């Protein structure tokens, strides 16, 4: 449904901090979210993206500073753990009836049908739904009160290609604000117009696109692993040419192995992307949900391999300098 969105700003933060107990995770947050914002949170796992999402969704309160919301702002928050919190024996109709107790069943069924839960699926116990069907039920639940601000934490992990494309279209047509946390590059590239970097206890606007961020992370990782210059470099003993060759040989072999591994992973990701983008995949009975999970695993492996490769290049450079 198209909600009535309050005038801007929807949320403002002034030197706010958030965390758990007495330990802050993110500090000095001075940010603003307006209607029509499409913001993707980027940063390494464990840096606080989900913590920030919970702050926006009022699951956490600021420890210090100020956070102001537009009057009457309604928020829809999708998180992966909520899929596991569904009542196993209850069907989709029962889940929505708890949130809309005065709504006739016919209208509840119509709402569920808009999320692809038609007829038998509407009366199937949650424990017997697929991962994608559970995700769509969760999306139906978080939107049942017409939120004006959506926070979506990994919304496409269990969705098939048609559901992903429908979600992208819905996000782009939604008149309110959307904040996304996702490893799905396709989703981010087609929806997000702003990137906020969650890193080193801060959340700051990132000037660039997803490719710029990837290069930024590789450069930072290389700088972090670069050895410090010795205090008395002029007096440091030089390795002989033979010693350098002996030291370099295994390093170069390992670097070459990693380069081949990176190429294989990139090829595997490209193959999966091709299958996910091919409508014929449905006709062939391909497990698209499984492909999505496999792609996430490959992306994680690619990041680790590239990090190790950068470390080896730094070590090789140091040995070559003697």
VENPENOR-V503757 format. One record per residue. N is the residue number from 0. RES is the residue in one small letter. SS is DSSP state (H for helix, E for strand, - for the rest). BURIAL is b if it has 16 or more other C-alpha atoms within 10 Angstrom, else e. Layout:
N RES SS BURIAL
N RES SS BURIAL
This chain:
0 x - e
1 x - e
2 x - e
3 x - e
4 x - b
5 x - b
6 x - e
7 x - e
8 x - e
9 x - b
10 x E b
11 x E b
12 x E b
13 x E e
14 x E e
15 x E b
16 x E b
17 x E b
18 x E b
19 x E e
20 x - e
21 x - e
22 x E e
23 x E e
24 x E b
25 x E b
26 x E b
27 x E b
28 x E b
29 x - b
30 x - b
31 x E e
32 x E b
33 x - b
34 x - b
35 x - b
36 x - b
37 x E b
38 x E b
39 x E b
40 x E b
41 x E b
42 x - b
43 x - e
44 x - e
45 x - e
46 x - b
47 x - b
48 x H b
49 x H b
50 x H b
51 x H b
52 x H b
53 x H b
54 x H b
55 x H b
56 x - b
57 x - e
58 x - e
59 x - e
60 x - b
61 x - b
62 x - b
63 x E e
64 x E e
65 x E e
66 x E b
67 x E e
68 x E e
69 x - e
70 x - e
71 x - e
72 x - e
73 x - b
74 x E b
75 x E b
76 x E b
77 x E b
78 x - b
79 x H b
80 x H e
81 x H e
82 x H b
83 x H e
84 x - e
85 x - b
86 x - e
87 x - e
88 x - e
89 x - e
90 x - b
91 x H b
92 x H b
93 x H b
94 x H b
95 x H b
96 x H e
97 x H e
98 x H e
99 x - b
100 x - e
101 x - e
102 x - e
103 x - e
104 x H e
105 x H e
106 x H e
107 x H b
108 x H b
109 x H e
110 x H b
111 x H b
112 x H e
113 x H e
114 x - b
115 x - b
116 x - b
117 x - e
118 x H e
119 x H e
120 x H b
121 x H b
122 x H e
123 x - b
124 x - b
125 x H b
126 x H e
127 x H e
128 x - b
129 x - e
130 x H b
131 x H b
132 x H b
133 x H b
134 x H b
135 x H b
136 x H b
137 x H b
138 x H b
139 x H b
140 x H b
141 x H b
142 x - b
143 x - b
144 x - e
145 x - b
146 x - b
147 x - b
148 x E b
149 x E b
150 x E b
151 x E b
152 x E b
153 x - b
154 x - b
155 x - b
156 x - b
157 x - b
158 x - b
159 x - b
160 x H b
161 x H e
162 x H b
163 x H b
164 x H b
165 x H e
166 x H b
167 x H b
168 x H e
169 x H e
170 x H b
171 x H b
172 x H e
173 x - b
174 x - b
175 x - b
176 x E b
177 x E b
178 x E b
179 x E b
180 x E b
181 x - b
182 x - b
183 x - b
184 x H e
185 x H e
186 x H b
187 x H b
188 x H e
189 x H e
190 x H b
191 x - b
192 x - e
193 x E b
194 x E b
195 x E b
196 x E b
197 x E b
198 x E b
199 x - e
200 x - b
201 x E b
202 x E b
203 x E b
204 x E e
205 x E b
206 x - e
207 x - e
208 x - e
209 x H e
210 x H e
211 x H e
212 x H b
213 x H e
214 x H e
215 x H e
216 x H b
217 x H e
218 x H e
219 x H e
220 x H b
221 x H b
222 x H e
223 x H e
224 x H e
225 x - b
226 x - e
227 x - e
228 x - e
229 x - e
230 x - e
231 x - e
232 x H e
233 x H e
234 x H e
235 x - e
236 x - e
237 x - e
238 x - e
239 x - e
240 x H e
241 x H e
242 x H e
243 x H b
244 x H e
245 x H e
246 x H e
247 x H b
248 x H e
249 x H e
250 x H b
251 x H e
252 x H e
253 x H e
254 x H b
255 x H e
256 x H e
257 x H b
258 x H e
259 x H e
260 x H b
261 x H b
262 x H e
263 x H e
264 x H b
265 x H e
266 x H e
267 x H b
268 x H b
269 x H e
270 x H e
271 x H b
272 x H e
273 x H e
274 x H b
275 x H b
276 x H e
277 x - e
278 x - e
279 x H e
280 x H e
281 x H e
282 x H e
283 x - e
284 x - e
285 x - e
286 x - e
287 x H b
288 x H b
289 x H e
290 x H b
291 x H b
292 x H e
293 x H e
294 x H b
295 x H e
296 x H e
297 x H b
298 x H b
299 x H e
300 x H e
301 x H b
302 x H e
303 x H e
304 x H b
305 x H b
306 x H b
307 x H b
308 x H b
309 x H b
310 x H b
311 x H b
312 x H b
313 x H b
314 x H b
315 x H b
316 x H e
317 x H e
318 x H b
319 x H e
320 x - e
321 x - e
